[in-house]
Amino acid sequence: FMEANMAERNPYAISFGRIPTQYISRTIVIDSIIDSLESDIIEEQAFKLTGVRGTGKTVTLTAIEKEMRQNEDWIVVGVKSNGNIVEDIIANLYSSIPFLTAFIDANLNLTKFGIGVNISQKSPVASLDYALKAILTEVKRRKMRVLITIDEARKTSYMVDFIQEFQILIREELPLFLIAAGLYEDVESIENAEGLTFFLRATKYEMTPLNHTFIRNDYEKTLGVEKDVAEKLAAMTKGYAFAYQALGKYMWDLKAKDINDEVLALLDEALADKVYKKIWSELAPKDKWFLRFIVQKDKMSASELLAMTHKKHNEWSEPRKRLSEKGIIDTKIRGQISVCLPRLKEFVENEAE
């Protein structure tokens, strides 16, 4: 006899990269990338996803991979930017795609790279770049396409080499596509690397805040809270994907019907441990100093900040640039500063103590 009210599994999740059952999909980003990839006329072959930690880049990338894997004309390969990318791609294609296993075994002697079988009559292939070109030519002959995904992309010598090689391969009209996801500053450092103009021009999708109405409606329906409570909860997340998941998770776990101190304590702890401590540790002392003043209000004018800090415009311009590049503050409206991350005030004050 099963208990009738077996505890349902919590639909929210705060483990990075796992697609929670209850997640607000970034449908627009996902659909527009998939439409470009599947278009008969190839116009774009590289895409970038950027945002602060916890905005859902990995989950979005995973959703695209999942969808593309269902299309038999596509081969999807996920690699890391801190390993030999070209070698990892070839090894992956060799071990997981039967027709490429057969092709490499018959045509390419890659034994010096530890890939494939030793073909005594064929001299070893000198470079992996040559091998990748041969493999992609075979993929093209079969009217297929290869999508490479790189999560947590950052500038490494392998990444720079791979993008330079990628530029050559697409000039030769080979069916290779790339989606790189990373933090603002990491993606930017790749864009600014010498000789990677192609990557700089690739379409960039920013992980903007989730839609407030979606979050409110979801909380109302999933948590069974009153509309005004759902409204308060949604406002508290500021549309930040990680906070939306964490707040939902703790409200659900505690069966809370309104915000209470216990929920807030758990939310603050999750934000601090999983996201904010890391962001904070990467800030310059001057940025931290200004942030202590900025977090006092959700929005303030630049002149108000300068009056509070007794600083001049030129002293604020560098920290301003860095804090907005990291996605911590929004300065798109001229002369206005608004805090993008939820409950940052509580975290900063706690750190200051």
PLY file of the C-alpha trace (Angstrom):
ply
format ascii 1.0
element vertex 353
property float x
property float y
property float z
element edge 352
property int vertex1
property int vertex2
end_header
0.00 0.00 0.00
1.71 3.16 -1.28
1.12 6.34 0.60
-1.24 8.48 -1.41
0.69 11.68 -0.85
4.19 10.43 -1.65
6.41 13.51 -1.57
6.65 14.78 -5.12
10.13 15.44 -6.40
11.15 19.08 -6.15
10.81 20.51 -9.67
13.48 23.17 -9.04
17.22 22.47 -9.02
20.33 24.41 -8.12
22.96 22.04 -9.45
24.68 23.68 -12.40
24.03 22.33 -15.86
21.21 19.95 -14.97
18.01 20.85 -16.75
15.47 21.19 -13.90
12.00 19.87 -14.62
10.67 23.33 -13.83
12.69 25.66 -15.93
11.80 28.66 -18.01
13.35 27.84 -21.32
15.19 30.53 -23.19
13.09 29.62 -26.19
13.99 32.66 -28.28
17.74 32.04 -28.02
17.39 28.28 -28.51
15.04 28.58 -31.49
17.02 31.23 -33.30
20.29 29.28 -33.00
18.62 26.03 -34.10
16.92 27.79 -37.04
20.28 29.17 -38.20
21.98 25.78 -37.82
19.28 23.92 -39.72
18.90 26.48 -42.50
19.67 25.18 -46.01
21.59 28.33 -46.84
24.51 28.55 -44.43
24.89 32.11 -43.25
26.37 31.68 -39.79
28.60 28.96 -38.44
29.51 30.24 -35.00
27.46 31.50 -32.04
28.37 32.81 -28.59
26.32 32.63 -25.38
27.41 34.95 -22.59
26.25 36.07 -19.18
27.19 36.08 -15.51
27.41 32.84 -13.52
24.02 31.28 -12.91
22.14 32.85 -15.82
21.48 29.51 -17.53
24.17 29.34 -20.23
24.96 25.66 -19.63
21.30 24.67 -19.45
20.61 26.52 -22.72
23.61 24.89 -24.40
22.46 21.46 -23.15
18.96 22.08 -24.54
20.39 22.95 -27.98
22.65 19.87 -27.98
19.74 17.65 -27.01
17.59 18.96 -29.83
20.37 18.77 -32.46
21.22 15.20 -31.47
17.73 14.17 -32.53
18.51 15.22 -36.10
20.30 12.36 -37.87
22.05 14.74 -40.26
23.98 16.23 -37.35
26.90 15.04 -35.28
27.24 16.91 -31.96
30.53 16.99 -30.08
31.05 18.74 -26.73
34.64 19.68 -25.82
36.43 21.73 -23.14
38.56 24.76 -23.94
41.46 23.68 -21.73
42.34 20.51 -23.68
43.66 19.96 -27.19
40.37 20.78 -28.92
41.14 19.45 -32.41
42.48 16.18 -31.01
39.47 15.83 -28.68
37.07 16.38 -31.60
38.76 13.76 -33.76
38.96 11.22 -30.92
35.30 11.80 -30.17
34.25 11.40 -33.82
36.38 8.28 -34.13
34.96 6.57 -31.08
31.29 7.50 -31.46
30.45 7.70 -35.18
30.70 4.27 -36.86
31.17 5.51 -40.45
34.00 7.79 -39.29
35.63 4.95 -37.34
35.69 2.95 -40.58
36.82 5.97 -42.62
39.73 6.80 -40.28
40.79 3.14 -40.00
40.86 2.84 -43.80
42.36 6.20 -44.73
44.20 7.97 -41.93
47.09 6.70 -39.85
46.54 8.62 -36.58
48.34 6.17 -34.31
50.90 8.75 -33.22
47.96 10.62 -31.64
46.65 7.43 -30.09
43.62 7.35 -32.40
42.60 4.46 -34.65
44.46 1.34 -35.74
47.95 1.11 -37.16
47.84 0.98 -40.95
51.31 -0.16 -41.91
51.04 0.79 -45.58
49.97 4.38 -44.83
52.47 6.87 -43.50
51.37 8.61 -40.29
49.36 11.79 -40.71
51.61 14.73 -39.82
48.99 17.04 -38.36
45.61 16.83 -36.69
44.44 19.82 -38.74
44.95 17.81 -41.92
43.07 14.87 -40.40
40.13 17.05 -39.33
39.87 18.47 -42.84
39.81 14.95 -44.34
37.15 13.84 -41.83
34.94 16.88 -42.53
35.28 16.32 -46.27
33.88 12.81 -45.71
31.08 14.22 -43.51
30.22 16.70 -46.28
30.19 13.91 -48.90
27.51 12.24 -46.77
25.57 15.52 -46.58
25.97 15.77 -42.83
27.08 18.53 -40.46
29.17 18.70 -37.28
28.32 20.94 -34.32
31.03 21.62 -31.73
29.90 22.97 -28.36
32.30 24.46 -25.84
30.99 25.29 -22.37
32.92 27.57 -20.00
34.87 28.76 -23.02
37.93 30.78 -22.10
41.04 31.95 -23.88
43.60 29.15 -23.94
46.26 28.45 -26.57
44.13 25.46 -27.70
41.06 27.68 -28.07
42.96 30.23 -30.15
44.45 27.47 -32.36
41.06 25.86 -32.81
39.34 29.08 -33.86
42.13 29.85 -36.35
41.71 26.35 -37.77
37.92 26.77 -37.77
38.30 29.93 -39.90
40.30 27.97 -42.49
37.84 25.06 -42.56
34.77 27.21 -43.10
36.49 29.16 -45.85
36.84 25.79 -47.55
33.07 25.37 -47.13
33.29 22.43 -44.75
30.22 21.66 -42.60
31.57 22.70 -39.19
29.58 24.76 -36.66
30.40 26.09 -33.22
28.56 27.30 -30.11
30.78 28.67 -27.34
29.29 29.59 -23.97
31.18 31.55 -21.34
31.29 34.39 -18.85
31.29 37.92 -20.33
34.95 38.57 -19.62
36.08 35.13 -20.85
34.26 35.43 -24.16
35.55 38.96 -24.55
39.18 37.89 -24.07
38.77 35.35 -26.91
37.16 38.02 -29.13
40.10 40.34 -28.53
42.76 37.73 -29.30
44.97 38.43 -32.31
43.70 37.06 -35.60
40.27 35.90 -34.42
38.12 38.52 -36.20
35.78 35.76 -37.29
34.95 34.92 -33.67
34.49 38.60 -32.86
31.89 38.88 -35.64
29.99 35.73 -34.64
26.48 36.37 -33.30
26.42 36.81 -29.53
23.42 35.99 -27.36
23.35 37.50 -23.91
21.54 35.68 -21.15
19.20 38.53 -20.26
16.95 38.31 -17.17
14.08 35.83 -17.37
10.63 37.26 -17.97
9.06 38.49 -14.72
5.53 37.40 -15.71
6.69 33.87 -16.57
8.34 33.55 -13.15
5.30 34.92 -11.32
2.89 32.60 -13.17
5.17 29.63 -12.60
5.47 30.24 -8.85
1.71 30.73 -8.54
0.99 27.47 -10.36
3.86 25.27 -9.14
4.09 26.42 -5.53
0.38 27.09 -5.17
0.96 30.50 -3.60
-1.31 33.55 -3.82
-0.80 35.87 -6.77
0.58 38.73 -4.65
3.09 36.34 -3.02
4.13 35.03 -6.46
4.56 38.66 -7.53
6.83 39.37 -4.53
8.86 36.22 -5.13
9.31 37.00 -8.84
10.43 40.56 -8.06
12.94 39.22 -5.55
14.69 37.05 -8.20
15.29 40.03 -10.53
14.89 37.49 -13.34
18.20 35.87 -12.39
17.90 32.20 -13.42
19.81 30.74 -10.45
17.75 32.75 -7.94
14.51 31.68 -9.65
15.51 28.02 -9.19
16.84 28.45 -5.63
13.87 30.45 -4.35
11.45 27.96 -5.92
13.38 25.05 -4.43
13.36 26.36 -0.85
9.73 27.52 -0.95
8.85 24.01 -2.17
11.07 22.19 0.37
9.67 24.18 3.30
6.11 24.07 1.90
6.07 27.83 2.50
3.12 29.87 1.32
4.89 33.20 1.80
8.46 34.47 2.07
9.91 33.80 5.52
13.28 34.16 7.23
14.18 30.52 6.76
13.61 30.68 3.00
15.66 33.88 2.79
18.52 32.39 4.83
18.68 29.36 2.52
18.45 31.55 -0.59
21.25 33.83 0.62
23.42 30.85 1.49
22.91 29.27 -1.95
23.62 32.55 -3.77
26.75 33.13 -1.68
28.19 29.62 -1.94
27.33 28.83 -5.53
27.78 32.21 -7.18
28.58 35.38 -5.27
31.74 34.29 -3.42
33.33 33.41 -6.75
32.27 36.68 -8.38
33.45 38.65 -5.31
36.86 36.94 -5.27
37.46 38.06 -8.86
36.72 41.74 -8.22
39.42 44.38 -7.86
39.58 46.04 -4.39
38.35 49.30 -5.91
35.33 47.56 -7.47
34.42 45.99 -4.11
34.78 49.37 -2.43
32.32 51.06 -4.83
29.95 48.10 -4.73
29.44 48.58 -0.97
27.85 51.94 -1.75
26.00 50.86 -4.90
24.12 47.97 -3.24
22.50 50.34 -0.72
19.74 50.96 -3.30
18.38 49.00 -6.25
18.88 52.02 -8.48
20.82 55.23 -8.08
22.21 57.95 -10.30
25.93 58.21 -10.95
25.96 61.69 -9.38
24.39 60.28 -6.21
27.09 57.62 -6.01
29.86 60.18 -6.49
28.34 62.39 -3.80
28.18 59.41 -1.39
31.74 58.29 -2.11
33.34 61.75 -2.48
34.95 60.49 -5.67
35.35 62.07 -9.11
33.98 60.77 -12.41
37.38 59.61 -13.63
37.88 57.50 -10.48
34.55 55.76 -11.06
34.88 55.12 -14.82
37.13 52.02 -14.61
35.21 50.22 -11.80
31.98 51.13 -13.61
33.22 49.50 -16.80
34.40 46.35 -15.00
31.27 45.93 -12.86
28.98 46.34 -15.86
31.10 44.03 -18.06
30.77 41.36 -15.37
26.99 41.83 -15.44
26.81 42.94 -11.79
25.39 46.37 -12.52
23.46 47.75 -15.47
24.55 51.15 -16.75
22.74 51.10 -20.10
20.60 54.07 -19.11
22.94 57.01 -19.13
23.82 58.29 -15.66
21.86 55.47 -13.97
23.23 52.50 -12.05
21.05 49.54 -11.21
22.02 46.30 -9.46
21.38 43.22 -11.63
21.86 40.50 -9.04
19.26 39.69 -6.36
20.03 40.12 -2.64
23.53 41.32 -3.41
23.23 43.92 -0.65
22.89 41.20 2.01
25.90 39.36 0.61
28.14 42.44 0.32
27.27 43.62 3.83
28.04 40.19 5.18
31.42 40.19 3.38
32.20 43.69 4.65
31.77 42.53 8.23
0 1
1 2
2 3
3 4
4 5
5 6
6 7
7 8
8 9
9 10
10 11
11 12
12 13
13 14
14 15
15 16
16 17
17 18
18 19
19 20
20 21
21 22
22 23
23 24
24 25
25 26
26 27
27 28
28 29
29 30
30 31
31 32
32 33
33 34
34 35
35 36
36 37
37 38
38 39
39 40
40 41
41 42
42 43
43 44
44 45
45 46
46 47
47 48
48 49
49 50
50 51
51 52
52 53
53 54
54 55
55 56
56 57
57 58
58 59
59 60
60 61
61 62
62 63
63 64
64 65
65 66
66 67
67 68
68 69
69 70
70 71
71 72
72 73
73 74
74 75
75 76
76 77
77 78
78 79
79 80
80 81
81 82
82 83
83 84
84 85
85 86
86 87
87 88
88 89
89 90
90 91
91 92
92 93
93 94
94 95
95 96
96 97
97 98
98 99
99 100
100 101
101 102
102 103
103 104
104 105
105 106
106 107
107 108
108 109
109 110
110 111
111 112
112 113
113 114
114 115
115 116
116 117
117 118
118 119
119 120
120 121
121 122
122 123
123 124
124 125
125 126
126 127
127 128
128 129
129 130
130 131
131 132
132 133
133 134
134 135
135 136
136 137
137 138
138 139
139 140
140 141
141 142
142 143
143 144
144 145
145 146
146 147
147 148
148 149
149 150
150 151
151 152
152 153
153 154
154 155
155 156
156 157
157 158
158 159
159 160
160 161
161 162
162 163
163 164
164 165
165 166
166 167
167 168
168 169
169 170
170 171
171 172
172 173
173 174
174 175
175 176
176 177
177 178
178 179
179 180
180 181
181 182
182 183
183 184
184 185
185 186
186 187
187 188
188 189
189 190
190 191
191 192
192 193
193 194
194 195
195 196
196 197
197 198
198 199
199 200
200 201
201 202
202 203
203 204
204 205
205 206
206 207
207 208
208 209
209 210
210 211
211 212
212 213
213 214
214 215
215 216
216 217
217 218
218 219
219 220
220 221
221 222
222 223
223 224
224 225
225 226
226 227
227 228
228 229
229 230
230 231
231 232
232 233
233 234
234 235
235 236
236 237
237 238
238 239
239 240
240 241
241 242
242 243
243 244
244 245
245 246
246 247
247 248
248 249
249 250
250 251
251 252
252 253
253 254
254 255
255 256
256 257
257 258
258 259
259 260
260 261
261 262
262 263
263 264
264 265
265 266
266 267
267 268
268 269
269 270
270 271
271 272
272 273
273 274
274 275
275 276
276 277
277 278
278 279
279 280
280 281
281 282
282 283
283 284
284 285
285 286
286 287
287 288
288 289
289 290
290 291
291 292
292 293
293 294
294 295
295 296
296 297
297 298
298 299
299 300
300 301
301 302
302 303
303 304
304 305
305 306
306 307
307 308
308 309
309 310
310 311
311 312
312 313
313 314
314 315
315 316
316 317
317 318
318 319
319 320
320 321
321 322
322 323
323 324
324 325
325 326
326 327
327 328
328 329
329 330
330 331
331 332
332 333
333 334
334 335
335 336
336 337
337 338
338 339
339 340
340 341
341 342
342 343
343 344
344 345
345 346
346 347
347 348
348 349
349 350
350 351
351 352
